[in-house]
Amino acid sequence: MSDGVDLPTAVAQQMMVESAGNIQASNRNSRGVFDAVMGALAGTVQTNFAEVGVLESRAVSGVMATPVAGPTTKQPA
């Protein structure tokens, strides 16, 4: 029974260099994906806060106790 694998030194070194390069490339790719996703999320959050829709503005108006528009009535002539 053998305790190890008999590899030439140059082959073992090349395998270590390639493995380390693959790990670094994977980490770099993962960071790139993370950055892209975080950028998209930040943009979505910013857009959601920037856009005030009709329902939100009416709700804010009710809270602030300022009417959106008064009732329209026709005065008798």
Helices and strands as residue ranges (DSSP letters): H 9-50, H 54-64
